């Protein structure tokens, strides 16, 4: 079952305070970008966020799941928790930017 566009728009609206938000349809599902960084994967109307050490303590009580067959396990993001959402996204963006820089250095 593919995600509903209305749910993607709701997720995007919930993330508006965390940065510039856009989404892109990919293989029938959606990737939500914050500040041009892939941040939240939405599959079957469930928002997933990559398991990162930087958010482990914030997500310790969260459910986990696999967004699609063959995917690594992700945290399931409580998109309605506006207070916790900001910190989770902030730490995720910091980690993803660091990953990006490390990958660029490796490619030289």
Order of alpha helices (4+ residues) and beta strands (2+ residues): alpha-beta-beta-beta-beta-beta-beta-alpha
